[in-house]
């Protein structure tokens, strides 16, 4: 797939629109489906009258979600156990969308990044609601739990904190909804907005587009402010501020993964812009960037390659399940069968997290690409300032990509590499899609 991406970048034709429209200060906005001009000063003024929480659009749907968490239907006497429902503070008849909302609300409330990692009571509550969500968000597990209670679930599906093949609850939440402290960098993830309104039908495609446009605009305004010191040639001061921010964010639960992702999105956007300034297209710079990043990752990956290969193979669920079934038939002892079952479930968890992570990567990459386009094509400043922003964004990206994993982190190195590689692949594929859309649109001009 990566080779294909590079070929697209190298072979993309410099069609009239792709060259002329950026030359006029425009960039392709695939949310609106057209080439647009951006004036951040005007955007900032327009945003003053818009509520920060978007309640003018989401308010009614949020109220419905809040009022509809519990309702008539299945009663406590009709389920074998209510422990998980009680943990999420919902009734047994609660709809799946509202279970997701409750998990989002409660996980934010008890997240260790918010209450402090030394708060044992909150930490236990956070683990309990994560365990409850893992069961109640899975239709098959929930049905089995309703009939048989915890006894009907395999031991590894409970006791999230101690199960060897269960994800850290903080990881589950990070990949689903991010962290509040990242708000100024990535905004509220689409999945978090969806959870907030319990997937309300009142929020359709039109409303979702408006909310996303606002998210991008808010982040662009903040990024322009973040780059101001650099454009004013305060290079040392800017680097010190950015390094401090990266280090602070990296200390959050799985913050390093998100910091690296943001850094790569910034870096790629800056290379794209600066390449376009040099050549009028910018594609060679993107291809070169991608190759360099993969080479850098591979230099430190040899020691964990075999482990990562095994994890990647584990993500191929169909093949995995077929192989496990065959191995079970050939197993001669209960111990062998138990080992096979454990290995399969370990790989299934990795696969689940990979899907969550890829979804998060695509959302953040798409958003930050739009953010960078607004900042780097902002006509409220002159060309020299835009160019300095490009170089500043490149440096900011480098600082974030170099953010070190906290020494106390217990995340296995092979798992970390897996997420990094998955992020790279999803990121490049996302940018490739955006470039192809822009070039297809440019044919019309």
Buried (B, 14 or more C-beta within 10 A) or exposed (E): EBEEBBEBBEEBEBBEBBBBBBEEBBBBBBBEEEBBEBBBEEBBEEBEEBEEEBEEBBBBBBEBBBEBBBEEEBEEEEBEBBBBBBBBBBBBBBBBBBBBBBBBBBBBEBBBBBBEEEBEEBBEBBBBBBBBBBBBBBEEBBEBBBEEBBEBBEEBBBEBBEBEBBBBBBBBBBBBBBBEBBBBBBBBBBBBBBBBBBBBEBBEEEBBEBBBBBBBBBBBBBBBEBBBBBBEEEEEEBBEBBBEBBBEBBBBBBBBBBBBBBBBBBBBBBBBBBBBBEEEBBBBBBBBBBEEBBEEEEEEBEEBEEBBEBBBEBBEBEEBEEBBEEBEEEBEEEEEBEEBBBBBBBBBBBBBBBBBBBBBBBBBBBBBBBBBBBBBBBBEBEEEBBBBBBBBBBBBBBBBBEBEBBEEBEBEBBBBBBBBBBBBBBBBBBBBBBBEBBBEBBEEE
